């Protein structure tokens, strides 16, 4: 299973049906240097609905700061594939 499929499963609730696993997805993305914008771009409506859960799972201010500094207004998946 590729790393992006694992991250997608965490962000889709496929691993734990009752919860999105933002923390583990973030840790994998940080380790593999994947743009954090993917957390938002994967499913913006789910992200907005679960923002409090996201902040609790990231826990450390440095992690939240890293996420915020990676945010871009462009859809990162499309932009990355076009270049």
VOSEFI-137599 format. One record per residue (C-alpha): residue in one letter; x, y, z. Coordinates in nm, 2 decimals. Layout:
// residues N
R; A; X; Y; Z;
...
***
This chain:
// residues 83
R; X; 0.00; 0.00; 0.00;
R; X; 0.15; 0.34; -0.10;
R; X; 0.19; 0.61; 0.15;
R; X; -0.07; 0.83; -0.02;
R; X; -0.33; 0.55; 0.01;
R; X; -0.26; 0.52; 0.38;
R; X; -0.29; 0.89; 0.43;
R; X; -0.61; 0.89; 0.23;
R; X; -0.75; 0.61; 0.45;
R; X; -0.67; 0.81; 0.76;
R; X; -0.84; 1.13; 0.62;
R; X; -1.14; 0.94; 0.49;
R; X; -1.22; 0.76; 0.82;
R; X; -1.16; 0.42; 0.65;
R; X; -0.92; 0.31; 0.93;
R; X; -1.15; 0.41; 1.21;
R; X; -1.51; 0.46; 1.10;
R; X; -1.60; 0.68; 1.40;
R; X; -1.31; 0.93; 1.36;
R; X; -1.08; 1.10; 1.11;
R; X; -0.72; 1.03; 1.19;
R; X; -0.56; 1.37; 1.13;
R; X; -0.27; 1.31; 1.37;
R; X; -0.14; 1.00; 1.21;
R; X; -0.19; 1.14; 0.86;
R; X; 0.00; 1.46; 0.96;
R; X; 0.29; 1.25; 1.11;
R; X; 0.32; 1.05; 0.79;
R; X; 0.31; 1.36; 0.57;
R; X; 0.57; 1.53; 0.79;
R; X; 0.80; 1.23; 0.78;
R; X; 0.77; 1.20; 0.40;
R; X; 0.77; 1.57; 0.33;
R; X; 0.43; 1.58; 0.17;
R; X; 0.26; 1.92; 0.14;
R; X; 0.03; 1.96; 0.44;
R; X; -0.23; 2.13; 0.22;
R; X; -0.34; 1.78; 0.12;
R; X; -0.51; 1.75; 0.46;
R; X; -0.74; 2.02; 0.36;
R; X; -0.76; 1.95; -0.01;
R; X; -0.85; 1.58; 0.05;
R; X; -1.20; 1.68; 0.17;
R; X; -1.26; 2.05; 0.26;
R; X; -1.61; 2.00; 0.40;
R; X; -1.49; 1.72; 0.63;
R; X; -1.20; 1.94; 0.74;
R; X; -1.43; 2.23; 0.82;
R; X; -1.67; 2.01; 1.01;
R; X; -1.39; 1.86; 1.22;
R; X; -1.15; 2.15; 1.27;
R; X; -1.16; 2.11; 1.65;
R; X; -1.07; 1.74; 1.62;
R; X; -0.78; 1.84; 1.39;
R; X; -0.64; 2.09; 1.64;
R; X; -0.67; 1.84; 1.93;
R; X; -0.50; 1.56; 1.73;
R; X; -0.21; 1.78; 1.62;
R; X; -0.17; 1.89; 1.98;
R; X; 0.16; 2.08; 1.95;
R; X; 0.16; 2.44; 1.84;
R; X; 0.46; 2.37; 1.62;
R; X; 0.26; 2.11; 1.42;
R; X; -0.03; 2.35; 1.38;
R; X; 0.22; 2.62; 1.27;
R; X; 0.37; 2.38; 1.01;
R; X; 0.03; 2.30; 0.87;
R; X; -0.07; 2.67; 0.85;
R; X; 0.26; 2.77; 0.67;
R; X; 0.20; 2.50; 0.41;
R; X; -0.16; 2.62; 0.32;
R; X; -0.20; 2.75; -0.03;
R; X; -0.51; 2.88; -0.21;
R; X; -0.46; 2.65; -0.51;
R; X; -0.57; 2.29; -0.51;
R; X; -0.23; 2.13; -0.43;
R; X; -0.31; 1.79; -0.60;
R; X; -0.39; 1.95; -0.94;
R; X; -0.10; 2.20; -0.92;
R; X; 0.15; 1.93; -0.83;
R; X; 0.05; 1.71; -1.12;
R; X; 0.05; 1.99; -1.37;
R; X; 0.41; 2.10; -1.30;
***
